Amino acid sequence: MTRLAIPFLMLCSFLAAAGCKTFLGTSMAEVEKARATALTKTFPVTPVQAYDAVLAAAAEEKMIVFVKEPARQAVMLLKAPGCLDTSEIGVFCVQKAPGQTQVEISSRSVFARDATAARLFALLTTRFAPPQTAVP
């Protein structure tokens, strides 16, 4: 029994260090490549605010957050709204100017990219809309 425990612990250690996603063959590389055809929209917020809002919107849409890279303000999502396929969708929050962040949504699946962009951009637009003032 003890002879099996050591290889098992070594495998667990490898998966923790290397990352289960890389071990399973999934990484941000594929969605990075698809950024050339990403759909984009700019919002009047910081990259961190956009990143936090993307995570909240993904949770609201019951999407799976598969990879989080907070240092880069990037995430990989699965389960695009209304899609049956499980294509990876990359969301990148890139500062374009002070207080201006471009949200880029990429995927190898055009359908998953378009469905995710439509839903997330709508949610982010609502979230970051300026407050309405009452007209007397």
Summary of the structure (lengths in Angstrom):
residues: 136
radius of gyration: 18.1
end to end distance: 78.5
largest distance: 79.0
contacts: 387
relative contact order: 0.19
helix: 46%
strand: 24%
